[in-house]
Amino acid sequence: MQSTRQYEVRVTEPAEGMLLEHAGFLAQVSLNAADRLLSKFDLMLARIADNPFQFPFADELDVPNIPPGC
């Protein structure tokens, strides 16, 4: 059985802080929704670690309205 390569995914401290702020705000409305947000984020990190090439960089997207720095 061939093992698949796992890529290292790094989440910066500011990005992690922003995620926790959003989850905290969302938890004030719905704990279930906040839990789903964090679970989906973990799922996306795992998918990126498996194959980062499935998600294009923002500058490769054909979307002209993405603000710089997002």
C-alpha positions as CSV (number, residue, x, y, z in Angstrom):
1,M,0.0,0.0,0.0
2,Q,1.4,3.4,-1.0
3,S,1.4,6.1,1.5
4,T,0.2,9.5,0.5
5,R,2.2,12.6,1.1
6,Q,1.0,15.0,3.8
7,Y,1.9,18.6,3.4
8,E,2.5,20.9,6.4
9,V,-0.2,23.5,6.8
10,R,0.6,26.5,8.9
11,V,-2.0,28.8,10.4
12,T,-0.6,32.1,11.5
13,E,-1.3,33.5,14.9
14,P,-3.3,36.4,13.5
15,A,-5.4,34.0,11.4
16,E,-6.0,31.7,14.4
17,G,-7.0,34.7,16.5
18,M,-9.4,35.9,13.9
19,L,-11.0,32.4,13.6
20,L,-11.4,32.3,17.4
21,E,-13.0,35.8,17.4
22,H,-15.4,34.8,14.7
23,A,-16.3,31.5,16.5
24,G,-16.7,33.4,19.8
25,F,-19.1,35.9,18.1
26,L,-21.0,33.1,16.4
27,A,-21.2,31.2,19.7
28,Q,-23.2,34.1,21.2
29,V,-25.9,33.3,18.6
30,S,-25.5,29.5,18.3
31,L,-23.0,27.2,19.9
32,N,-23.9,24.6,17.3
33,A,-23.0,26.9,14.5
34,A,-19.7,27.9,16.2
35,D,-18.8,24.2,16.6
36,R,-19.6,23.6,12.9
37,L,-17.4,26.5,11.9
38,L,-14.4,25.1,13.8
39,S,-15.1,21.5,12.6
40,K,-15.2,22.7,9.0
41,F,-12.0,24.7,9.4
42,D,-10.3,21.5,10.8
43,L,-11.7,19.5,7.8
44,M,-10.4,22.1,5.4
45,L,-6.9,22.0,7.0
46,A,-6.9,18.3,6.6
47,R,-7.9,18.5,2.9
48,I,-5.2,21.1,2.3
49,A,-2.6,18.8,4.0
50,D,-3.7,16.0,1.7
51,N,-3.6,18.0,-1.5
52,P,-3.0,21.8,-1.4
53,F,-3.2,22.0,-5.2
54,Q,-7.0,21.5,-5.2
55,F,-7.4,25.1,-4.0
56,P,-6.0,27.9,-6.2
57,F,-4.3,30.9,-4.8
58,A,-6.5,34.0,-4.7
59,D,-4.4,35.7,-7.4
60,E,-5.2,32.7,-9.7
61,L,-8.9,33.1,-9.3
62,D,-10.9,34.9,-11.9
63,V,-12.6,37.1,-9.3
64,P,-11.7,40.8,-9.7
65,N,-13.2,42.0,-6.4
66,I,-11.0,40.2,-3.9
67,P,-9.5,43.0,-1.7
68,P,-5.7,43.0,-1.4
69,G,-4.5,41.2,1.7
70,C,-7.4,38.9,2.1
